[in-house]
Each structure stands twice: as C-alpha cells, then as structure tokens.
Amino acid sequence: MRKESISPTGQLEIFKVYDNGNEELHFSENNVITSGMGFGLSFLFSGRGSQTVTDYQIRWFQVGTAGSNVMDTYDQTWQSLETPLEKAEYETGFYKLVMDNHYLRKHGTTISGDFAHIPFHAIQKTGDTSVKYTLVLDKYSCNEQTLNEVGLFMHNPEGADAVTSVLCAYRPFTNILKTNDFSLVFKWTLNF
C-alpha cells in the first residue's frame, strides 16, 4: 500500500535536572506540528527549494515567555513563538547562537530571529520514522525568565542566501521560572 500523505505527530517532555542528578518531570504532552513543516517539506518534494539536504533538517529551537493555548494544526499558519527570548538569554550558558543573516519566515516575509542551535549529538533516530531532539538549557541559561513555550525550526528550506528558518513544531507548556538551581531538558520526539 502506498502512503499518499504524511501526518507527523510529536511528544514533548520537559524535565528539571538538578546538580545532584535528580530529575523532576514538569510537563508531558503532545506537540503541535505547524504549517512550517508542510511548507518545508513541499520545497523538498517539489525540488523548488534548497538543493542541500541539511537545509531541511531541524537544527534550531527557541523558548519564550508568552505561550499561546490557541493550538494550531498541521495545515494552519502558526509561524512563530509569541515572545521568544533574545540572544543574551541563551548565551549565558551552553548554547551559542548564529545571529548574522539568520531570519524567520513569517506570513510570507522574513523577520530577524534569535535561535539556539541543536547540536548533532542531541538528535537521535529512535525508530524507522521517529527522531528525538534533546534540548538542554543549562543552569546558566535563561535564568529569571518565566518560560512557557518552545518551538523547533527547520534550517533553510527555501535555500535563501540569508538563512531563513521555519517553525515546524510548537508547544506551550505550564509556566516554569527558570533559575540556576536546575537545568531544563526538553525531550521532543517527532514521528513521521
């Protein structure tokens, strides 16, 4: 039987991890696959986007402070976090951002964006059709921020000269005040 469509799904778990190794589950729920996933895949399958496979990889994430409970579905137009953090909030810790010529595609235009990089060692194939991303905000990152939204971004599906990422998966979550008492670990599985 030939599969005519893709219906990706996902699951997000968020843990507080303390220096002594103790873990506390803060949140666990399905995520929302956004229209950006379809946007990126349409460029891949039609051959009209980037000719480099790495441009279709999910390599960036953002966290934010104004999560929306208005949940979009795969074919709707959710395109950005409500209020993503800025560069300085991430760079106090492990993650370093790519800033120069890095943009976000939003409603047919591009806007500047601050993104945390997902290193290759944090991406793991967990089955024939599933991938797990482990995103870590260490104890030095994003402190004194009340976090409640997170998103995954495809690198540059249009193959633009100025890298332009698209939001592929999004999840608001219950408020968490990030402090230097713990690292925050996001375990995000996508199934295709």
N, C-alpha and C positions, 0 to 999 in steps of 0.2 A: 504494500500500500504506500503510495506517495503522499507525503505530507505537503499540503498546499499553503499552510500558514504557520507562523511562529507565534506562540503565546507564552512569552517569557514570564516567569514569576520570580519571587525572591523572598528571603527571610533575613531579618536583621536581629541580632542580639547585641546588647551593649552591657559591658562589664566594667565595674570599678575594680582596679587591681592595685593592691597596697604593697608597700615595700617588703613586707614580711611574706608575700606570696599569696595572701588571702584574696579571693575573688568574690565579688558580690554582683549578682545579676540585677541590673537596673531596668532592663527593657527587653522584650522579645515579642516580635510580631512580624507579619508580612509587610513587605515594602510595596511601593507603587512603581511600576515600570512606566516611564513617561514617554511622551511623543518623541523626545530626542533619540530614544533607542530606535524607533522606526525611521526617523529622519536619517540617522547614521547608517542603518542597515540598507536603506533604499539607495544611498550613494554607493555602498559596497556592491550590492547585487545588480545595479544598473550599469556599473562601470563608469559613471559620470563624476565620481568624486576622486579622492586621493588614489594614487596608484601604489601606495605604500601600505602594507598590511598593518604596520604599527600605528598608523593614524586612526585605525578603527578600534584600537584597544582602549579599555577603560583604565586610565592612568592617573586620574586626578580625583580629589574629593574636596568638599567644603563642609564646614559645620557652621551653624548660625544660631541666632537668638530670637527669631520670630516665627517659629514653625507654624504652619497652617494645617488645620484639620480638614480643610477642603481637599479631599483626596481625588486626584485626577487618575484617569485610567490610561491605558496604553495608547489609545488613539486620540487623546486630547492634548492640550497645549501647555502643560506645565513645563516651564523652561528655565527656572532659576529658583534659588532659595529666596525666602522673603528678605532676610537680613543676614547675609554671610559675613563671617569675620574677615578682618583685614590682615594683611601681611604680617604686621608686628605681633599679632596674637599667636601665630604659628611659630614664628622664627625664634621665639624664646626657648624652644625645645628642639626636638629631633628633626622635625621637618624643615626643609628649606624650600622656598617657592621659586618657581620660574615666573618672573614678572614681565620682562621685556617682550613686547609683541605677543602677549597671551591674552586672548579675549574669550568672551562667552557669546554664543549665538542666542539671541532672544528676540522673538517676534520679527524675524526677517532682518534684523540688524545686529550689529556687534557692539558689545559694551566691554569695558575693561573688567578684569576679574582677578581675584587673588585665590590661588589654588594650592592645596597641599599635594605633593607628589606621592603616588603609591609606588613604592619600590617593587621590583620584580619578585623579590623573596617573600613579599606579602600577598602574592597572588598564587593560588593553589587550585589545580584541577581536582575536583572531588568526585567526579563521575564522568560518564560519556558526554553528558550535556549540562554539567554544572561546574561553576567556578566559585571559589570562596576568596574574598578580599578581607584581610586583617588590617584594620586601620588603627594606629596607636597614637593617641595624644598623650605624650609622656607627662610626668608630674610637673614639668616646667612650662608646658604649653597651655594657652587659652585660659589661664587662671583668672578667677574672679569674674568669669563670664557665666551667665545662666544659659546653657546650651539646650536646644530643643528641636533642632532639625539637622539633617545630614543629606548629602547628595553625592552620587557618583557621576563622573563625566568622561565621555569618550574624547580621545585626544584631539583629532583634527580631521573628521571625515570628509570635509569638502576639499582638503588638500590646500587650504589657503596659505599664502606666503606668511601672513601673520597668524600663528596658531590660534584656531578658533574652536573651542571645545563646546560640546553639547551635553546637557543634563540627561542621563539615561535612567537613573533610579533615584527615588526620593523617599524620605520618611521623616515625618515629625515624630517626636517622642516626648515623654514626660520630662518636665524641667529637671535639669541637674546643674547645680552650682559646681563648676569645676574649680578645684583647689589643688595645692601642691601636696595634699595628703595622699593622692592616688593618681594613677594613670587611667585613662579612659580607653577601653579597647572595644572597637566595633567589629563584629564578625558578621560579614554580609555575604550571603550565598545567593547567586543568581542561577536559575535553571532555564534552559532553552529547549 
